[in-house]
Amino acid sequence: LAKTTQPISMDSYEGQEVNITCSHNNIATNDYITWYQQFPSQGPRFIIQGYKTKVTNEVASLFIPADRKSSTLSLPRVSLSDTAVYYCLVARNTNAGKSTFGDGTTLTVKP
Amino acid sequence: EAQVTQNPRYLITVTGKKLTVTCSQNMNHEYMSWYRQDPGLGLRQIYYSMNVEVTDKGDVPEGYKVSRKEKRNFPLILESPSPNQTSLYFCASSLYPPGTGGTEAFFGQGTRLTVV
């Protein structure tokens, strides 16, 4: 599994765009990049997944540069309810069953 | 409604008393997994199952057992719980392992276990 590195915490204010970067220097050719969001005392939930370039859905955008050694989760115009822990997951697209979520980034949105 | 159901949500038990945390999913997923979450340590995988009757160790399997006799259920068994197993536990299911292309993992509500 590719090891990922994220900032431990970030602060933002309501209405701002937030970008959380994940470093995955040893990402393999077949690896996908997936982000999950977790609220206190709840299970993580899927946000977005990508392989290369840019992916956008109704919640977020995911930017992946050409070398794929990092990725950036972008949350537009955050609100207080976006305060959560965000996990970057990079896992090989094979039959290997292990999944390691890492420590995540705690995002705190302030009024 | 697609969901992963864990029971119980909260449990306080004593050292050495065997317990089982149940997990059930209604999405016909092949893959199921158990994680524990401790302050400052993120999510750590305990065991996973690629399919019925196929289970394997995650990163922190010591002190735990699992079984996968049918696709929808994946119970976590603590034969002799100890205080260091006090934690928040999550069960998850997905078609393929989390992170696989095109795969979204669904998590249960969590089980907060305290071993005294």
Contacts between the chains, C-beta under 8 A, distances in Angstrom:
chain1	res1	chain2	res2	distance
A	31	B	99	7.5
A	32	B	99	6.0
A	32	B	100	6.7
A	32	B	101	4.5
A	34	B	98	6.7
A	34	B	99	5.1
A	34	B	103	7.9
A	36	B	105	7.6
A	41	B	88	7.2
A	41	B	110	6.3
A	41	B	112	7.6
A	42	B	107	7.9
A	42	B	109	6.9
A	42	B	110	6.8
A	43	B	4	7.6
A	43	B	90	4.9
A	43	B	92	7.1
A	43	B	106	8.0
A	43	B	107	2.7
A	43	B	108	5.6
A	43	B	109	6.4
A	43	B	110	5.8
A	44	B	43	7.1
A	44	B	90	7.6
A	44	B	105	7.6
A	44	B	107	5.4
A	45	B	106	8.0
A	45	B	107	6.9
A	46	B	104	4.2
A	46	B	105	6.4
A	46	B	106	7.9
A	49	B	101	7.3
A	49	B	102	7.6
A	49	B	103	7.8
A	49	B	104	7.7
A	51	B	101	6.6
A	87	B	42	7.3
A	87	B	43	7.2
A	89	B	98	6.0
A	89	B	99	4.7
A	90	B	99	6.3
A	91	B	97	6.2
A	91	B	98	6.4
A	91	B	99	2.6
A	91	B	100	6.4
A	92	B	99	7.7
A	93	B	99	7.9
A	93	B	100	5.4
A	93	B	101	5.1
A	95	B	50	7.0
A	96	B	97	6.9
A	97	B	31	6.9
A	97	B	33	7.7
A	97	B	48	4.6
A	97	B	49	7.8
A	97	B	50	5.0
A	97	B	56	5.8
A	97	B	97	5.1
A	98	B	45	6.4
A	98	B	48	6.9
A	98	B	56	8.0
A	98	B	58	6.1
A	98	B	59	7.4
A	98	B	97	7.4
A	99	B	33	6.7
A	99	B	45	6.0
A	99	B	48	7.3
A	99	B	97	5.5
A	99	B	98	4.3
A	99	B	99	5.8
A	99	B	105	7.9
A	100	B	44	7.9
A	100	B	45	6.6
A	100	B	59	6.6
A	101	B	35	7.5
A	101	B	42	5.7
A	101	B	43	4.0
A	101	B	45	8.0
A	101	B	98	7.9
A	102	B	42	5.5
A	102	B	43	8.0
A	103	B	40	7.4
A	103	B	41	7.1
A	103	B	42	4.0
A	104	B	42	5.5
A	104	B	43	7.9
